Amino acid sequence: MDIGSTIRTIRQRKKITIAKMSEGTGLSKGFISNMENNNTSPSISTLQTVANFLEIPLPYLLLEKNQRMNVVRKDERRVTTHNKDQLKVEHLTSKGGLKMKRVEIPPGASTAEGHAHNGEEVHLVLSGKIYAQQGEDCYTLGEGDSFSWNASVPHYVKNNEDETAVVLIAQYTDTELEDML
């Protein structure tokens, strides 16, 4: 855990000197320097004092770098195609077992019938209309409509309209379960 570097980065970004931080927290300049260089392990109480002074939530200091906010710029998205290049899938972002995708479904295009996989999905139709079916449940959904399902039950989505439909999909899969399969 690299708490010290995180504290130093925040302090410097806020243009706070070690002397000012020492004055505001009651911690010695030497202790702050040692803490920022990871030469000492501060107590939770001390970290709370530092967090309060820096006006940040304490849990932020405890996050590992890979647990922090992940940004994917629009021009950096990974794009894949499915079903003979019919469905364009933009992989927006992911965190653990949670993935978010933007899917363009051209007129007449569909997912494979009886498609099933591990996980849960929620969908929001951003534009156009789609037909969604899972078992005996079937709906035509338009812009602003949303739906969800257990993805392990066979499901099917099709665009029966004359314009491309765009759907935002959030998919959750238990990563521990995936690792065992």
C-alpha positions, 0 to 999 in steps of 0.5 A: 500500500502506497498511502504516503505517495497518495498523501504527497500527491494530494498535498502538492496538487492542493499547493499545501506545504509540509509546514502548513500541513504540520500546523493544520494537523498538529503532526511534526514536519518530520513525521509528515515527511516520513509518512509521505515517503512510506518510512512510517505507518500512520495509525487510522486516527492519524490518517483520519486527521490527515484526510480531514485536513486535506478534505478528502474521504479517509477510504480514498487513502486506503485504496490501491491504485488499481482500485481507483477511478478508471477512465477510458476516453472515447477515442481509446475504447476497444471496439469489437463486432459480433455475429458476422460483423453485424453488432458493433460493441464499444467496451466503455469501462469495467470494474471487477466483474462489472462491464459497460458496453454500448452496442449498435444493432443495425436494421435486421441484426440480432444476437444469436438465438438462445444466447446464454452466458454467466451473469446479470445484465441491465439494458437501456435503449439509447435510440431506435427500437429493439425486440427482446425475448427471454423464454416466454417474455418478449417486448418491443422497447424504444428509446428510454426503455430499460430491462434486465435479465439473468444472462444464464437463461437463453435470451435474444435481441433483434432490431426489426426496424429500419434504423440502427438501434443503440443499447447501453448494457451493464453486465455483471459476472462474478469473477470468482465464479468465472475463474472456476469455470 
